[in-house]
Amino acid sequence: MSRSTGQRSTLVLGTRASKLALQQSEMFQARVQEVAPGVAVTLKRIQTSGDKIVDVPLAKIGGKGLFVKEIEDALLSGEIDFAVHSMKDVPTQLPEGLEILCVPPREDARDALISREGRLFKDLPPGARVGTSSLRRQSQLLHARPDLRIEMLRGNLDTRLRKLKEGQFDAIVLAAAGLRRLAWTQEITEYLDPRLSLPAIGQGALGIEGRSDDGFVRDILNRLNHPPTRVAVSSERALLHRLEGGCQVPIAAYATLVDDEIQLEGLVASVDGKTVIRDAIRGTIAEAQALGTQLAERLLSRGADKILCAIYGTA
């Protein structure tokens, strides 16, 4: 397909084909149509490696980037004009020629517990089977409750909920944002406090990726950008970039903005949850990315480097 970066009347939005990805993309498609009513936006479903491989832990097949690579290839070839990603799936290093052009307002960043019998996290029985595909969640849950059995849970949200209801797990932990976007909040037993389960970098936020030289798309997407969310996510991603972490390493960060200040909390944990290194930093919004790097350095100096070396097998 020929690549166009000038003005046009039709744009193609690339998306994964899962129910949640389509919902997120359709919501954003509607917003684009509102700010650019003269431009028709069509959706193109793209299957990614992460969608094809559902029976292996993400950490064993490459982790971060598995849900975006094929979509980025379509962007670079001109097959699509922009793409909607869950920000937590986007690597900190993007291919040359691509960038995140827009970060819309963030949804709830917290993790959510769904338990089969309606029990809160603290009330789960000893040895309860808790399903998650995230080493970040696993490490923090085990740190709080080493008596639990954390088991791998892959698949789309509806698949994960079905496995819970079939009795394969006593509880599962999911991102609250996805459940809220699908209007499935009635399934949530408990929103987990970030002091118990610090969210993934970018959790709850969307990242709209496009070609760096496409001024037409950039202009449209800029109207939908939410600067406070973009600042918060950029601080979290700066921490991740310094730690060179993928989405399947027990790294967490969550930034909040109050007036002109940003507070960033960060965490690195061992997979078994026995060691958790956590710290926080505060500064001005203008320092957002520098604060992320500084907090990462502090975590490394307190022993996060040893945890990461052990996980990456470079100890």
GIPEMO-V679295 format. One record per residue. N is the residue number from 0. RES is the residue in three letters. OMEGA is omega as a letter, one per 40 degrees, with the letter a starting at -180 (none if undefined). Layout:
BEGIN
n = <N,N>
res = <RES,RES>
omega = <OMEGA,OMEGA>
END
This chain:
BEGIN
n = <0,1,2,3,4,5,6,7,8,9,10,11,12,13,14,15,16,17,18,19,20,21,22,23,24,25,26,27,28,29,30,31,32,33,34,35,36,37,38,39,40,41,42,43,44,45,46,47,48,49,50,51,52,53,54,55,56,57,58,59,60,61,62,63,64,65,66,67,68,69,70,71,72,73,74,75,76,77,78,79,80,81,82,83,84,85,86,87,88,89,90,91,92,93,94,95,96,97,98,99,100,101,102,103,104,105,106,107,108,109,110,111,112,113,114,115,116,117,118,119,120,121,122,123,124,125,126,127,128,129,130,131,132,133,134,135,136,137,138,139,140,141,142,143,144,145,146,147,148,149,150,151,152,153,154,155,156,157,158,159,160,161,162,163,164,165,166,167,168,169,170,171,172,173,174,175,176,177,178,179,180,181,182,183,184,185,186,187,188,189,190,191,192,193,194,195,196,197,198,199,200,201,202,203,204,205,206,207,208,209,210,211,212,213,214,215,216,217,218,219,220,221,222,223,224,225,226,227,228,229,230,231,232,233,234,235,236,237,238,239,240,241,242,243,244,245,246,247,248,249,250,251,252,253,254,255,256,257,258,259,260,261,262,263,264,265,266,267,268,269,270,271,272,273,274,275,276,277,278,279,280,281,282,283,284,285,286,287,288,289,290,291,292,293,294,295,296,297,298,299,300,301,302,303,304,305,306,307,308,309,310,311,312,313,314>
res = <MET,SER,ARG,SER,THR,GLY,GLN,ARG,SER,THR,LEU,VAL,LEU,GLY,THR,ARG,ALA,SER,LYS,LEU,ALA,LEU,GLN,GLN,SER,GLU,MET,PHE,GLN,ALA,ARG,VAL,GLN,GLU,VAL,ALA,PRO,GLY,VAL,ALA,VAL,THR,LEU,LYS,ARG,ILE,GLN,THR,SER,GLY,ASP,LYS,ILE,VAL,ASP,VAL,PRO,LEU,ALA,LYS,ILE,GLY,GLY,LYS,GLY,LEU,PHE,VAL,LYS,GLU,ILE,GLU,ASP,ALA,LEU,LEU,SER,GLY,GLU,ILE,ASP,PHE,ALA,VAL,HIS,SER,MET,LYS,ASP,VAL,PRO,THR,GLN,LEU,PRO,GLU,GLY,LEU,GLU,ILE,LEU,CYS,VAL,PRO,PRO,ARG,GLU,ASP,ALA,ARG,ASP,ALA,LEU,ILE,SER,ARG,GLU,GLY,ARG,LEU,PHE,LYS,ASP,LEU,PRO,PRO,GLY,ALA,ARG,VAL,GLY,THR,SER,SER,LEU,ARG,ARG,GLN,SER,GLN,LEU,LEU,HIS,ALA,ARG,PRO,ASP,LEU,ARG,ILE,GLU,MET,LEU,ARG,GLY,ASN,LEU,ASP,THR,ARG,LEU,ARG,LYS,LEU,LYS,GLU,GLY,GLN,PHE,ASP,ALA,ILE,VAL,LEU,ALA,ALA,ALA,GLY,LEU,ARG,ARG,LEU,ALA,TRP,THR,GLN,GLU,ILE,THR,GLU,TYR,LEU,ASP,PRO,ARG,LEU,SER,LEU,PRO,ALA,ILE,GLY,GLN,GLY,ALA,LEU,GLY,ILE,GLU,GLY,ARG,SER,ASP,ASP,GLY,PHE,VAL,ARG,ASP,ILE,LEU,ASN,ARG,LEU,ASN,HIS,PRO,PRO,THR,ARG,VAL,ALA,VAL,SER,SER,GLU,ARG,ALA,LEU,LEU,HIS,ARG,LEU,GLU,GLY,GLY,CYS,GLN,VAL,PRO,ILE,ALA,ALA,TYR,ALA,THR,LEU,VAL,ASP,ASP,GLU,ILE,GLN,LEU,GLU,GLY,LEU,VAL,ALA,SER,VAL,ASP,GLY,LYS,THR,VAL,ILE,ARG,ASP,ALA,ILE,ARG,GLY,THR,ILE,ALA,GLU,ALA,GLN,ALA,LEU,GLY,THR,GLN,LEU,ALA,GLU,ARG,LEU,LEU,SER,ARG,GLY,ALA,ASP,LYS,ILE,LEU,CYS,ALA,ILE,TYR,GLY,THR,ALA>
omega = <a,a,a,i,i,a,i,a,a,i,i,i,i,a,i,a,i,a,a,a,i,i,i,a,i,i,a,i,i,i,i,a,i,a,i,a,a,a,i,a,i,a,i,i,a,i,a,i,a,i,a,a,a,a,a,i,a,a,a,a,i,i,a,a,a,a,a,a,a,i,i,i,i,i,a,a,a,i,i,a,i,a,i,i,i,a,a,i,a,i,i,i,i,i,i,i,i,i,i,a,a,i,a,i,a,i,i,a,a,i,i,i,i,a,a,a,i,a,i,a,a,a,i,a,i,i,i,i,a,a,i,i,a,i,i,i,a,a,a,i,i,i,a,a,a,a,a,i,i,a,a,i,i,i,i,a,a,i,a,i,i,a,i,a,i,i,i,i,i,i,i,i,a,i,i,a,a,i,i,a,i,a,i,a,i,i,a,i,a,i,a,i,i,i,i,a,i,a,i,i,i,a,a,a,i,i,a,a,i,i,a,a,a,a,a,i,i,a,i,a,a,i,a,a,i,a,a,i,a,i,a,a,i,i,i,a,i,i,a,a,i,i,a,a,i,a,a,i,a,i,i,i,a,a,i,a,i,a,a,a,i,i,a,i,i,a,i,a,i,a,a,i,a,i,i,i,a,i,i,a,a,i,a,i,a,a,a,a,i,i,i,i,a,a,i,i,i,i,i,a,a,i,i,i,i,i,a,i,i,a,a,i,a,a,none>
END
